[in-house]
Amino acid sequence: QVQLVESGGGLVQPGGSLRLSCAASGIIFSFYDMGWYRQAPGKQRELVARITSKGSTNYADSVKGRFTISRENAKNAVYLEMNSLKPEDTAVYYCNAALGPNYRIDFWGQGTQVVVSS
């Protein structure tokens, strides 16, 4: 059974930082490209950052220079370091594991809420 469990969300003031973690089980973690997505109220889910199985990364323009994605294969974990947070970063953040052409195989976590507010 595949499980992706996110943690680290919460309430933070503008300009603050948070570190999200995602622990994976039930997959050969090192084979998968891992991503963080987010969905704000009334908006579509969007890709925030992705790290491939080989370690290449890409980011949404809105978070470049502020967020950093990393992975630790030995711990079956992926992280999202979020700095200089803005109110518009408020959303539910989801961990994703994807594999294969067009990411035909993918799994999702249940999400962790991030609220950026003073």
C-alpha positions in Angstrom: 0.0 0.0 0.0 1.4 3.3 -1.1 1.4 6.1 1.5 2.6 9.7 1.2 2.4 11.5 4.5 3.0 15.3 4.6 3.9 17.2 7.7 5.2 20.6 8.7 2.4 22.9 7.7 1.0 25.6 10.0 0.4 29.3 10.5 3.3 31.6 9.8 3.6 35.4 9.5 4.5 37.0 6.2 8.2 36.8 5.6 8.5 33.7 7.7 9.7 30.2 6.9 8.4 26.7 7.0 9.8 23.3 6.1 7.4 20.7 4.7 8.2 17.0 4.8 6.8 14.1 2.9 7.5 10.5 4.0 6.8 7.8 1.4 6.2 4.1 1.8 5.1 1.3 -0.4 7.1 2.5 -3.4 10.7 2.3 -4.6 11.2 5.9 -3.7 14.5 6.5 -5.7 12.7 5.6 -8.9 10.1 8.3 -8.6 10.0 12.0 -9.5 8.7 13.8 -6.5 6.7 17.0 -6.5 5.0 19.5 -4.3 1.7 20.9 -5.4 -0.7 23.4 -3.8 -4.3 24.3 -4.0 -5.6 27.6 -2.7 -9.4 28.1 -2.0 -11.2 28.5 -5.3 -8.2 27.8 -7.4 -6.8 24.8 -9.3 -4.1 22.7 -8.0 -0.7 23.9 -9.3 2.8 22.5 -9.3 5.1 24.3 -6.9 8.3 22.3 -7.3 9.5 19.0 -8.6 12.7 17.0 -8.2 13.4 14.1 -10.5 14.8 10.8 -9.6 18.1 12.1 -10.8 17.9 15.2 -8.7 17.0 17.8 -11.3 14.6 20.5 -10.0 12.1 22.9 -11.4 10.0 25.5 -9.7 6.9 27.6 -10.4 7.9 31.2 -11.2 6.0 32.4 -8.2 8.3 30.6 -5.8 11.7 30.7 -7.5 14.4 32.0 -5.2 12.2 31.5 -2.1 11.4 27.7 -2.1 13.8 24.8 -2.3 12.9 21.2 -2.9 15.2 18.4 -1.9 15.0 14.6 -1.4 16.7 12.1 0.8 16.4 8.7 -0.8 17.8 6.9 2.2 14.9 8.1 4.2 12.2 7.9 1.5 11.6 11.6 2.1 11.2 14.8 0.1 11.2 18.3 1.6 10.1 21.8 0.7 11.9 24.6 2.4 9.8 27.7 2.1 11.3 31.1 2.9 10.0 34.7 2.6 6.5 33.4 2.7 3.7 35.6 1.4 -0.1 35.6 2.0 -0.6 34.3 -1.5 1.4 31.1 -0.6 -1.6 30.1 1.6 -2.9 26.8 0.4 -3.0 23.1 1.1 0.3 21.6 0.0 0.3 18.1 -1.5 3.1 15.6 -2.0 3.2 13.7 -5.3 5.1 10.7 -6.5 5.2 10.1 -10.3 6.6 7.6 -12.6 6.6 6.6 -16.2 5.7 8.2 -19.5 3.4 11.2 -18.9 3.6 10.3 -15.2 1.1 7.5 -15.9 1.7 6.2 -12.4 1.2 8.8 -9.6 0.3 8.9 -6.0 -0.8 11.7 -3.7 -0.7 12.6 -0.1 -3.6 14.0 1.8 -2.1 17.5 2.1 -0.9 19.8 4.8 -2.3 23.3 5.3 -0.1 26.3 5.1 -1.5 29.7 6.2 0.5 32.9 5.8 -1.1 35.6 7.8 -0.3 38.4 10.3 
